[in-house]
Every structure is written in C-alpha cells, then in structure tokens.
C-alpha cells in the first residue's frame, strides 16, 4: 500500500508497518488482502485517498471483510444442508 499512497516526510515506514502488523495479526490473510485492495482501489468510503490508512482504519476494514466472509460462508453452509 505504501507504493499507492504518498508518505508524509515525518512518517517512519518501519513503525507504520509494525503498527499495521500489530493491528491485523489475528486475522486471516485473505481478509487483510481484501481490505488492502479496497483501499488501493478507492472503495473505502470514509478514507482520505490522499494518504495511507492508519492501522486503526486498516484493522476496521479487515474486520468488515472478515464479517462479510463469515456471513457468506454461513449462508453457503446453510444452502448445502438444505439440499
């Protein structure tokens, strides 16, 4: 994501990466990837597209991606049982 958004001169990329990793370490990689893609494609409504998302914004979006994935998996399981 750092290549898609400009960095502040004061930002320390190493600290940013550590913050991101700490905030998303308990999530599935597929959810993290989906969230990053949504940011890079400009699909996150409340995000200022001029800057990288904060670790809290990324975590929030990852949590949303996880929720969608779990809901879809639950629906798919229910459809399988009904057949």
N, C-alpha and C positions, 0 to 999 in steps of 0.2 A: 504494500500500500504506500510505502514511502516514495516510490517512484511515481505514483499517480497524483500525489498531493504535494504542494510546496511545503518546505520546512521553515520554521522560524529560525533565525540565526541563533537565538538563545536556546533552542531545543537540543537536547542531547539524545541522539538516536538510540544509544545503548540503554539509557534509562527508560526511554519510551518503550522499547522492545521488552524490557523487564516488566514494566507496568502492564503491557498487553498480556504477556505470558502469565503473570500472576493472576490476572482477572479472568482468563479463559482456560486455565489449566484443567478444570474439571469437566469440560465439555467435549463432545465428540468432534473430531477433526472435520467431519462433513458439515457440521453446523457452523464452525469457525470459518471454513472456506466459503460457505453460502453467505455469511454475514459480510465478509471482506468483499466478495463480488458485488453485493448490493451497494456497499459504499462506493466502490470503484465505478459502478455503472450509474451512480447518482440516484439510486432508487430509495434512499433513506430520507424520508420527508423532512425531518427536523434537523438535518445535518447541514452545516455550513460547508458547501462544496469547495470552498477555497482553502480548507485546512484538513489535515489528518484528523480522524475522530479521536477523541480521548479514549483511554482504556475503559472508562465507565460507559461511554457510548457504544464501543465495540462489544462489551460484555452484554449490554442491554439488547443489542441487535442479535447477538449469538443466542441469547435466551429466547428471543422471539422465534428465531429459526428452529431452535430445539422444540419449542411448543408446537409449531406447525408440523414438524416431522413426526412428533409423537401422536398428534391428533390424526394425521394421515395413516400412520401405522395402525392405530387403534381401529379406525374405520375399515382398513383393509382386512384386519383380523376378524372383525365382525362380519364382513361380507363373506369371508372364507367359511366361517361357522354356519352361516345361513344356507350356503349352497349345499 
